[in-house]
Amino acid sequence: DKTAENMNAYYDADARAQQMLAALDDALKLGSAPEVVSGVTKQADGSYGFQVDSYDGHALHVLVDISGGSCKVLNYRYESTEEWTGQTAGTLWQGG
C-alpha cells in the first residue's frame, strides 16, 4: 500500500532527524561548533539547518536556532525532492 510506504518513509526520516537534533544538542553542550554534526550548515540568517533524505523521493528539512545553547526547531518540513512540472497553457481547456 502506497500510503503505508509513504508513512514509513516519513517516520524513518523523522527518526533520523531526531537523532541529528540530539547529536547537535550534545555538541552544543560540549561547546563544539554545530558544524561538527555531519550535514549541519549555517544559514544566511544565522540559524542552522540540515536535510534528511527519505527513500520515497522526499526530504525532511530542519531549521534550528541555537542561540539559547540548545536546539529550538524553527522549521520542520517534509517535501518532495522531485521538481514539479506543470502543464503548458496550451494544454489547458480554453472554454467553449
C-alpha positions as CSV (number, residue, x, y, z in Angstrom):
1,D,0.0,0.0,0.0
2,K,1.5,3.3,-1.1
3,T,0.1,5.3,1.8
4,A,1.8,2.9,4.3
5,E,5.1,3.1,2.4
6,N,4.9,6.9,2.5
7,M,4.2,7.0,6.2
8,N,7.0,4.6,6.9
9,A,9.4,6.7,4.8
10,Y,8.4,9.8,6.8
11,Y,8.8,8.1,10.2
12,D,12.2,6.8,9.1
13,A,13.3,10.3,8.1
14,D,11.8,11.7,11.3
15,A,13.7,9.3,13.5
16,R,17.0,10.1,11.8
17,A,16.3,13.9,12.1
18,Q,15.6,13.4,15.8
19,Q,19.0,11.6,16.1
20,M,20.7,14.5,14.4
21,L,18.9,17.0,16.7
22,A,20.1,15.0,19.7
23,A,23.7,15.0,18.3
24,L,23.5,18.7,17.7
25,D,22.3,19.3,21.3
26,D,25.2,17.1,22.6
27,A,27.7,19.0,20.5
28,L,26.4,22.3,21.9
29,K,26.6,21.1,25.5
30,L,30.3,20.2,24.9
31,G,31.0,23.6,23.5
32,S,31.6,22.3,19.9
33,A,30.6,24.1,16.8
34,P,27.3,22.9,15.3
35,E,29.0,22.0,12.1
36,V,30.7,19.1,13.8
37,V,27.5,17.2,13.2
38,S,27.7,15.9,9.7
39,G,25.2,17.7,7.4
40,V,24.6,20.7,9.6
41,T,25.2,24.0,7.9
42,K,24.9,27.6,8.9
43,Q,22.2,29.6,7.1
44,A,22.5,33.2,5.9
45,D,20.2,34.3,8.8
46,G,22.4,32.7,11.4
47,S,20.2,29.7,12.0
48,Y,21.4,26.2,11.3
49,G,19.8,23.6,9.0
50,F,20.1,20.1,7.7
51,Q,18.2,17.8,5.4
52,V,17.4,14.1,5.9
53,D,16.7,12.3,2.6
54,S,13.9,9.7,2.5
55,Y,13.7,6.6,0.4
56,D,10.4,7.7,-1.2
57,G,11.7,10.8,-3.1
58,H,11.1,13.2,-0.2
59,A,13.4,15.0,2.2
60,L,12.9,16.4,5.7
61,H,14.3,19.9,6.0
62,V,15.0,21.0,9.5
63,L,16.0,24.6,10.6
64,V,17.0,25.3,14.2
65,D,18.1,28.3,16.3
66,I,20.9,27.5,18.7
67,S,21.3,31.0,20.3
68,G,20.0,29.6,23.6
69,G,22.6,26.9,23.8
70,S,20.3,24.1,22.6
71,C,18.2,23.4,19.6
72,K,15.0,25.3,19.1
73,V,13.2,24.0,15.9
74,L,12.2,26.8,13.7
75,N,11.0,24.7,10.7
76,Y,10.4,21.0,10.2
77,R,9.2,20.4,6.6
78,Y,8.8,17.2,4.7
79,E,8.6,17.7,0.9
80,S,9.3,16.2,-2.4
81,T,12.8,16.4,-3.8
82,E,11.5,16.0,-7.4
83,E,10.8,19.1,-9.4
84,W,7.2,19.7,-10.2
85,T,6.4,20.2,-13.8
86,G,3.1,21.7,-14.7
87,Q,1.2,21.7,-17.9
88,T,1.7,24.4,-20.5
89,A,-1.1,26.8,-21.1
90,G,-1.7,25.2,-24.5
91,T,-3.0,22.0,-22.9
92,L,-5.5,23.8,-20.6
93,W,-9.1,23.9,-21.5
94,Q,-9.9,27.2,-23.2
95,G,-13.7,27.1,-22.9
96,G,-16.3,26.5,-25.5
